[in-house]
């Protein structure tokens, strides 16, 4: 398991019925580009990271210089167009189901954090867990990526965030607007850097070997034809429908 996420934690993902059908037909999670999210600042660092970077005890011990941190911040920011994500929530409150479930016009996926890592094919080597091996990304020829499960960090005072280590700096969101989402997300970064991510490259698919551990709640207000299609696909994939 990712070191800061409990294995038994149940995560929830709200999804349009037509996207759920595509996900089940293709047997793949669909990851959307970070800089094309509904929140245009998703993953953007505070301006202070570029002007007056955070230098705490760790940075002092490592002897990290301010100009390195500024360059590092620019590198993180530049990779937003190469970062593809799928968002899950830890707490599907009534507000979340109303807003992101669109009052029954979307369906809901449920899975434990442990099952998600299994679906992403995290690796165990020598008693330690590693993200999945890199995979070729069909939508962007010549590229590859790894998929990781990460917590989102929420901040709101404009102060610089720590970039050492930078593992979670890419997960920054505005606390005032989005903290209620309690988000954990799947993230894949397109590599190598010399491969161009075009403006039209907005989605990649991450194949799922098995849907074991996934459960579905059907939206109350989706079309009967969509409900029937989802039920048929779910039965073929041994995916339980909870309603």
C-alpha positions as CSV (number, residue, x, y, z in Angstrom):
1,X,0.0,0.0,0.0
2,X,1.1,3.6,-0.5
3,X,2.7,4.4,2.9
4,X,0.1,7.1,4.0
5,X,-3.1,5.4,2.8
6,X,-4.9,2.7,4.9
7,X,-5.5,-0.5,3.0
8,X,-9.1,-0.9,4.2
9,X,-10.1,2.7,3.3
10,X,-13.2,2.6,1.0
11,X,-13.0,5.1,-1.9
12,X,-15.8,6.4,-4.1
13,X,-15.7,7.7,-7.7
14,X,-18.7,9.4,-9.3
15,X,-19.0,8.7,-13.0
16,X,-21.4,9.4,-15.9
17,X,-23.2,6.2,-17.0
18,X,-21.9,6.4,-20.5
19,X,-18.3,6.7,-19.1
20,X,-18.9,3.7,-16.8
21,X,-20.1,1.7,-19.8
22,X,-16.9,2.6,-21.7
23,X,-14.8,1.8,-18.7
24,X,-16.3,-1.7,-18.3
25,X,-16.3,-2.4,-22.0
26,X,-12.7,-1.4,-22.4
27,X,-11.7,-2.9,-19.0
28,X,-9.7,0.3,-18.3
29,X,-9.7,3.3,-16.0
30,X,-9.9,6.6,-17.8
31,X,-7.5,9.2,-16.6
32,X,-8.0,12.8,-17.5
33,X,-5.3,15.5,-18.0
34,X,-4.6,17.6,-14.9
35,X,-4.6,21.0,-16.6
36,X,-7.9,20.2,-18.3
37,X,-9.8,19.6,-15.0
38,X,-12.9,21.6,-14.0
39,X,-10.6,23.3,-11.4
40,X,-8.2,25.2,-13.7
41,X,-5.6,25.5,-10.8
42,X,-5.6,21.8,-10.0
43,X,-2.0,20.9,-9.0
44,X,-0.7,24.5,-9.5
45,X,1.8,25.6,-6.8
46,X,1.4,28.8,-4.9
47,X,3.2,31.8,-6.4
48,X,5.4,31.9,-3.4
49,X,7.0,28.6,-4.5
50,X,8.5,30.5,-7.4
51,X,9.4,33.7,-5.5
52,X,10.3,32.6,-2.0
53,X,10.5,28.8,-1.8
54,X,9.9,26.9,1.5
55,X,13.2,26.1,3.2
56,X,12.7,24.0,6.3
57,X,15.0,21.8,8.4
58,X,15.1,19.1,5.7
59,X,16.2,21.6,3.0
60,X,18.8,23.0,5.4
61,X,20.2,19.5,6.2
62,X,20.4,18.6,2.5
63,X,21.9,22.0,1.6
64,X,19.3,22.7,-1.0
65,X,19.6,26.2,-2.5
66,X,16.8,28.6,-3.3
67,X,17.5,28.7,-7.0
68,X,17.2,24.9,-7.2
69,X,13.8,25.0,-5.5
70,X,12.6,27.7,-7.9
71,X,13.7,25.6,-10.9
72,X,12.1,22.5,-9.3
73,X,8.8,24.4,-8.9
74,X,8.9,25.4,-12.5
75,X,9.5,21.8,-13.5
76,X,6.5,20.6,-11.4
77,X,4.3,23.3,-12.9
78,X,5.4,22.5,-16.5
79,X,4.4,18.8,-16.1
80,X,0.8,19.5,-15.4
81,X,0.0,18.9,-19.0
82,X,1.8,15.5,-18.8
83,X,-0.1,14.4,-15.6
84,X,-3.3,12.3,-16.0
85,X,-5.6,11.6,-13.0
86,X,-8.7,9.8,-11.8
87,X,-10.2,11.3,-8.7
88,X,-11.8,9.3,-5.8
89,X,-13.2,10.5,-2.5
90,X,-12.8,9.1,1.0
91,X,-16.1,10.6,2.3
92,X,-19.1,10.6,-0.1
93,X,-21.1,13.1,2.0
94,X,-24.6,14.2,1.0
95,X,-23.0,17.3,-0.5
96,X,-20.6,15.1,-2.6
97,X,-23.4,12.9,-3.9
98,X,-25.5,15.9,-4.7
99,X,-22.7,17.8,-6.5
100,X,-20.6,15.1,-8.1
101,X,-23.3,12.5,-8.3
102,X,-25.4,15.1,-10.0
103,X,-28.5,14.2,-8.0
104,X,-28.7,10.6,-9.3
105,X,-27.6,11.4,-12.9
106,X,-24.2,9.7,-12.3
107,X,-23.3,6.3,-11.0
108,X,-20.8,5.5,-8.1
109,X,-17.9,3.2,-8.0
110,X,-16.7,1.8,-4.7
111,X,-13.4,0.0,-3.9
112,X,-10.9,-0.3,-1.0
113,X,-7.6,1.4,-1.4
114,X,-6.0,-2.1,-1.3
115,X,-8.2,-3.3,-4.2
116,X,-7.3,-0.3,-6.2
117,X,-3.6,-0.9,-5.9
118,X,-4.2,-4.5,-6.9
119,X,-6.2,-3.3,-10.0
120,X,-3.3,-1.0,-10.8
121,X,-0.9,-3.9,-10.4
122,X,1.3,-2.5,-7.7
123,X,4.4,-4.7,-7.4
124,X,5.9,-6.5,-4.4
125,X,9.6,-7.0,-4.5
126,X,11.8,-8.1,-1.6
127,X,9.0,-7.4,0.9
128,X,8.5,-3.8,-0.3
129,X,5.7,-2.4,-2.4
130,X,6.4,-0.5,-5.6
131,X,4.1,1.2,-8.1
132,X,3.2,-0.8,-11.3
133,X,5.8,-1.3,-13.9
134,X,5.7,1.4,-16.6
135,X,3.3,0.8,-19.4
136,X,3.2,2.1,-22.9
137,X,0.5,4.6,-23.4
138,X,-1.4,3.9,-26.6
139,X,-3.0,7.3,-26.9
140,X,0.4,9.0,-27.0
141,X,2.7,7.0,-29.2
142,X,6.2,6.5,-27.9
143,X,5.3,7.3,-24.3
144,X,5.0,5.3,-21.1
145,X,3.8,5.9,-17.5
146,X,3.4,4.5,-14.1
147,X,0.1,4.7,-12.1
148,X,0.2,5.6,-8.5
149,X,-2.4,6.2,-5.7
150,X,-1.9,9.5,-3.9
151,X,-3.5,11.8,-1.4
152,X,-4.4,15.3,-2.3
153,X,-2.9,18.1,-0.2
154,X,-5.1,21.1,0.6
155,X,-3.7,24.6,1.3
156,X,-5.2,28.1,1.2
157,X,-2.8,30.7,2.6
158,X,-0.6,31.2,-0.4
159,X,2.5,30.2,1.5
160,X,5.1,28.0,-0.2
161,X,4.7,24.3,0.2
162,X,7.6,21.9,0.7
163,X,9.1,20.6,-2.5
164,X,11.5,18.2,-0.8
165,X,10.4,15.5,-1.2
166,X,8.1,16.5,-4.1
167,X,6.0,13.4,-4.1
168,X,2.8,15.2,-3.2
169,X,3.5,18.7,-4.5
170,X,1.7,17.7,-7.6
171,X,-1.5,17.0,-5.6
172,X,-2.1,20.6,-4.3
173,X,-5.7,22.0,-4.3
174,X,-7.4,25.0,-2.7
175,X,-8.6,24.1,0.8
176,X,-11.4,26.7,0.8
177,X,-13.0,25.3,-2.3
178,X,-12.2,21.6,-2.4
179,X,-11.3,20.3,1.1
180,X,-14.7,18.6,1.4
181,X,-13.7,16.3,-1.4
182,X,-11.3,14.4,0.8
183,X,-9.6,13.2,-2.4
184,X,-7.3,10.4,-3.2
185,X,-6.4,10.0,-6.8
186,X,-4.8,7.8,-9.4
187,X,-2.0,9.7,-11.1
188,X,0.1,8.8,-14.2
189,X,2.8,11.1,-15.7
190,X,3.7,10.8,-19.3
191,X,7.3,10.1,-20.0
192,X,9.9,10.6,-21.5
193,X,9.9,14.4,-21.6
194,X,10.8,14.7,-25.2
195,X,7.6,13.0,-26.3
196,X,5.1,15.8,-27.0
197,X,1.7,15.8,-25.3
198,X,-0.6,17.5,-27.8
199,X,-3.4,19.9,-26.8
200,X,-5.9,17.2,-28.0
201,X,-4.3,14.5,-25.7
202,X,-6.8,14.8,-22.9
203,X,-7.4,11.2,-21.8
204,X,-5.4,8.0,-21.4
205,X,-6.7,4.5,-20.5
206,X,-5.1,2.3,-17.8
207,X,-6.0,-1.3,-18.4
208,X,-7.4,-3.2,-15.4
209,X,-6.6,-6.9,-15.4
210,X,-9.4,-7.7,-12.9
211,X,-12.3,-5.6,-11.4
212,X,-12.2,-7.7,-8.2
213,X,-13.2,-5.4,-5.4
214,X,-15.1,-2.9,-7.5
215,X,-18.8,-2.3,-6.6
216,X,-21.3,-0.2,-8.4
217,X,-24.3,2.0,-7.3
218,X,-26.5,2.9,-10.2
219,X,-27.7,6.5,-10.4
220,X,-31.4,6.8,-9.6
221,X,-32.0,9.1,-12.6
222,X,-30.1,7.4,-15.4
223,X,-31.9,6.0,-18.4
224,X,-33.3,2.5,-18.2
225,X,-31.3,1.4,-21.3
226,X,-28.1,2.5,-19.5
227,X,-29.0,0.7,-16.3
228,X,-29.7,-2.5,-18.3
229,X,-26.3,-2.2,-20.2
230,X,-24.4,-1.6,-17.0
231,X,-26.1,-4.5,-15.2
232,X,-25.2,-6.8,-18.2
233,X,-21.6,-5.7,-18.3
234,X,-21.3,-6.0,-14.5
235,X,-22.6,-9.5,-14.5
236,X,-20.0,-10.5,-17.1
237,X,-17.2,-8.9,-15.0
238,X,-18.5,-10.3,-11.6
239,X,-19.0,-6.7,-10.4
240,X,-21.7,-6.4,-7.7
241,X,-24.5,-3.9,-8.2
242,X,-25.4,-2.6,-4.7
243,X,-28.9,-1.2,-5.6
